[in-house]
């Protein structure tokens, strides 16, 4: 039997067998779209090669022609599968590619032309020849060469995608580059096959694809998977085998950890012990002696610094047939986040220290001043009474400020972020209104004749909300006789408490700023920390607060709170009664 004939049959038969055998291995590829593209490539090339084998060995012209057309059509489908695989492997989802249906339509039209070639012979004609062995010769027409050129252009795009991926991954991709280069070599035989007496004018790409498949899936699968993972992000990546020995790493990892240089095959815990400990489970580790170039986000090593950098270590395992053969460590720089967290912890400690000073030292000293001042009432003349009253009012005000500051610090440090629970709104309002009367005897307070009997979702800090609003209504009042009116409005799921005053009011431009919205705490353009605290607390309760205009003058601060379950709404605002000075609160 002719050796040239045997060589052709053997090459295509072995290519088909290799591609079919590689399909189960390709099914273990983790990335879904890459797996689909690779399996599709292997199957189309396997059928392509099988069609050529049938063309060579089948008896009769009709059967040979049918096998050839099958291989011819699947050769075109293999080009599409190759592009799908390359796009998926390099992170370009083919399912979301623009004009994908137009591409599918073009492939379908070309395939139809190939299948119907016996009718129009635009692709090829046939004739029996005896050289280099007796066979049905294929003579290609112009359309064949045009489509072949288009196919090679598409294949070249896929090659470019892969080479770009290998370059930017930074890992050692030389074996895979070599395999891809082998895939391209048979192109020479395809182009010049008709010029050589010992080659048939066929497409010889299947052997190259089969070598690529066997080499990638059976020899370099770990590296193949690792490069895809590494190129998906700009983070440093290190590839380990199942014994946790270093098998590869990308450029970012090499620049970040210089000790990786020349460490291929070494145990991770011997090269980077700190990293090995941190990678036992996903978490954040601190590493000294490295920093990042913040300008271009590229990783650079510099002189060791006193401040460590922080990295989050995540793991991705590689498995084949249910057996783990390696893992990829992805090292994400989270230094800014961790430093910010540490700063917050330090600020919290400082606020807690300030809170202790406010709670005890300042408040206790002011209580002593207030107490001793009270003892002077019987020891000052009539002219000194006014000065003494001012001292008492100011000392009382300072004590109230310490309480507000205490509540404010609690709300920031988390001590006051308690779980919202049913809270008796009427009790809180009654207590705080009475306290306001005691503190401001010259002010008039109009309060609900029948305080709300319902409960709202809040906690112990609700008292601070109304204390600050009532104090604010008097302290920022510009009249000689401050008047404050408290009313309640009830709906099915909410209760609104309105605190209205006859003061100067709040300009529209300041209605948001007065709560410190968009500002930074104590630097806010609002009226100190009291109203800011009101805003913080009401939102912690799931409610809201805003300010409206009062008529004929003044402001109305509206606190909206969620009703606790089981309340009955009257849907009517409560009537108000007027009281001044230290009048008793309304009976409940």
ABEGO torsion letter per residue (X at the ends): XBAAAAAAAAAAAAAAAAAAAAAAAAAABABAAAAAAAAAAAAAAAAAAAAAAAAAABBEAAAAAAAAAAAAAAAAAAAAAAAAAAAAAAGBBAAABBGAAAAAAAAAAAAAAAAAAAAAGAABBBBBBAOABBBBBBBBBAAAAAAAAAAAAAAAAAAAAAAAAAAAAGBBAAAAAAAAAAAAAAAAAAAAAAABAABBBBBAAAAAAAAAAAAAAAAAAAAAAAAAAAAABABBBBBBBAAGBBABBBAAAAAABAAABGABGBBAAAABAAAAAAAABBBBBBBBGBBBBAAAGBBBBBBBBABBBBBBBBBBBBBBGGBBAEBBBBBBBAAAAAAAAAAAAAAAAAAAAAAAAAAAAAAAAAAAAAAAAAAAAAABBAAAAAAAAAAAAAAAAAAAAAAAAAAAAAAAAGAABBBBBBBBAAAAAAAAAAAAAAABAABBBBBBABBBABBBBBBAAAAAAAAAAAAAAAAABABABBBBBBBBBBBAABBBBBBBBABAEBBAAAAAAAAGBGBBEAABABBEAAAAAAAAAAAAAGBBBBBBBBOABEBBBBBBBBBBBGBBBAGBBBBBBBBBEABBBBBX
